[in-house]
Amino acid sequence: MVAALALATDTFVYSVAIPVLPRLAARHHLALDSLGLLFGTYA
């Protein structure tokens, strides 16, 4: 039971989290950068 759960978690992490997380982080970082540029310009 525990081994199956660990295997499922590993499969999930390798198939979903690794491809998706960098993309999400990049998008979030880009949004923060553009907000910073806007506020930096008008400050």
Secondary structure as the mmCIF struct_conf table of DSSP 4:
data_model
#
loop_
_struct_conf.conf_type_id
_struct_conf.id
_struct_conf.beg_label_comp_id
_struct_conf.beg_label_asym_id
_struct_conf.beg_label_seq_id
_struct_conf.end_label_comp_id
_struct_conf.end_label_asym_id
_struct_conf.end_label_seq_id
HELX_RH_AL_P HELX_RH_AL_P1 VAL A 2 PHE A 12
HELX_RH_PI_P HELX_RH_PI_P1 VAL A 13 ALA A 17
HELX_RH_AL_P HELX_RH_AL_P2 ILE A 18 TYR A 42
#
